[in-house]
Amino acid sequence: MKDLLFLADGNPKVLPNGQINFERLQTITTKIRQILTCQIFRYDIVTRHTEAKDCDEFLMAIVPGKEGALYKLSLLNEERTSPVNTSGSSTSPVRPERLIEKWEREAREAAAKNKK
């Protein structure tokens, strides 16, 4: 649907020379035909009811976390582009250590200490 919206809004109806933009209309028609083709087929969701029920039960059992804990978990996979101080303004351009990097560093340090 995003493609269809982009085709309709992202392309001019009339070319600079004043002619109708038939390429735009042909492209929109092709996209609508693709959508209609998908609507022709019947999707048998009933046979997958137990899987959907299991999925619903799993999702309903998830307990939302606290914002601070979720933020720390997000640092496992994402790094901030720049540190932020308490006032919300950027400080230095130094890349902060991601939490997973900290844990890996600490594990290496502990392993090196145990070897001594």
N, C-alpha and C positions, 0 to 999 in steps of 0.2 A: 504494500500500500504506500510505503514511503516513496518507492520508485515512481508510482503513478502520480503522486502529489508533486514530486520533483519535476516529472515530465510536463505536467500541466502548468505549474507555476514557474519553472526554471527555464522555459523556452518561450521565445516570443511567438505570439499568434500571427504576427505579420512580419515579413522580412523587411530589411531596410529599403528594398526597392518597391515596397508596397504590395507585394504578392503575399498570398496566404501561405503560411508555413506548413506545407503538406507533409513534410518529413516528420514534424512534430505530431501531426494527426495520425500518421501511419504508426509511429512508435507507441502512441497512447493506445491505439486499436490493438496492436500486438500484445501489449501488457494486459489489457482487459480480456483478450482471448485466453491468455495464460491463466488468469484468475478464474474465468468461467470453466476452463478445463479442470481445474482443481475442485470446483464445486460440483462437477458432474459425478464424481466418484463418491460412493458411500463409504464412510469410515466406520468400521465396526468397533466401537469403543466398549460395547457391553462385554465382550469376551475378556477385556482387560480390567474389568471392574475390581477384581481382588488386588491387582497391582496398584491401581489408583487408590484403593482404600488403604493399602499399606503405606503408600507415599503420603497420603493425607495424615495418617496416624503419626508417621515419623515427623512431619512438619509441625504438627500440633504439639508434639512432645518437646520441641526445642524451646529452651528457656532463654529469653533474651538476656544478654549480659549488660553489665554496667558500662557506661561510656568510656571510662578510663581504662578498664580491662580490655575492651574492644579496640581501643586505640593502640594499646601495647601489642595486641595480637596483629593489628594491621601493619605494625612496624616489622613483623617477621617477613613480610613479602614486599612491602613498599618502603621506600625511603622518602623522607621529606626533601624537598628541593633546597630548602635553607632552614636553619634553625629559627624558631620563633620564641621570643621572650614572653614574659607574662603580660606585657602590654599589647601583644599581638603584632608588633612590628618586627620586621626581619632584622636579624643581627648580622653576624659574619657569614660569608659565603662558604664556610667550612661545612662539608657534608657530615651530618651526624652518623654515628654508628647505628646500624640497624640492630634490633634486639637479637636476631639470630646470629649476626656477626659477633655480638658481645658474648653470647653463649658459647659459640665456637672458639673464640679467643680464650675465654675462661677455661674451657675444657682442655685446650692445648697447654695453657699455663699450668693447670693442675696436673696434667700428664707429665709435663717436664719436671715439675716439683717432685712427683712420685718417683721419677727415675733417679734423682739425686740421692 
